[in-house]
């Protein structure tokens, strides 16, 4: 499986570290419950998932990938708030 | 099919029609669900129970694990819990009148670094205080127990020490599933295979029923025992879990003459190896590094596993791999399970079993049955409640659970 790094292009998935599901960070003075939810609770969907990836053995940048959790496909990768790039083939 | 004496062999369990109400509905026909049904019926007289399985019983993690049983964990809570399970496994063949082929051949966890030795010394001390036979041993004793291992200083990561756990071993995992199924069926529990749950009816924060591909059921008590798929079932009841699902791969070689009579695990090399009674070597590794529900096998896994096994046992270099497979694991942040009540009344969980669920089947079944029957959490389950993530009281077992099977 390959991932399309928005900076470096298609690379083997083992160059990357997966950072888990994208979710909203609690505000500056969160309650403990909000923190616990942010830290531990996960949607764990069967289907499309937005998640963080880090190009560990490349440009050392974090980006977002939209990946399917059954078909091992990636339909888009992009920097947070940046332009979309094409996904890497499975 | 007829046996040698011409008689029809007895059915192990019935295939009844689905009724429209049950006292208890258990989702998931693996070792956890079936054991819970068995102990509910046997010890608490609750026999109006349906076990719903979307494929066939034992088709998930219960039939895909590498069948290793041990109790040499890291936290006192974990050690106590897994040790009760190991003791139940010791008596299980007698209890179920079914040969589960439990072979307590000993379990070796190898250390290749100073930090691994420190963790193992810690584990040995915790284990011994809890009465579990477990100790740290050095290369001369390792070589005596397992002469096939290369304990010289030639490998890239030499074997420095090992945690030795004599009561650990391997079991016939399908037999455990079938034994519990037959036992539960004998007490009147209904097992419904090819019956997939499609929805859970919750009214006023209380479970009212379950929708399945075979019809709708009314019930006040639902147990989610679906391991890798547990987030999807919990979502139907509106409960969120601290779980991500990761594939775990394993493989088996062609059959060899008996030569390895101990389970060998290396956390640093991410491998575990044992030889079954049929002579095949069963080998497994760590979970895949990102979440997925896919049960595909990968060449990457096979290559890295093989190279690590050969570092430990160079003599296996010409052995052929027969097949490989994957299962999916419901990983929690602290590598401990999630058992007990949820914010939705009547919706119970026995999930978060990650890569260590099979060895906990009997104790989970017995104690979850007690919880359902008494509507109170047994003391041994208290550390594993879902609410520990709100109160930030985690039970960190990563040091003993991540690869050590």
Interface residues (C-beta under 8 A of the other chain):
Chain A: X13 X14 X17 X18 X20 X21 X32 X33 X36 X37 X39 X40 X41 X42 X43 X44 X45 X46 X49 X51 X67 X69 X70 X71 X72
Chain B: X229 X231 X232 X240 X241 X242 X243 X244 X245 X289 X290 X291 X292 X293 X294 X296 X300 X333 X389 X390 X392
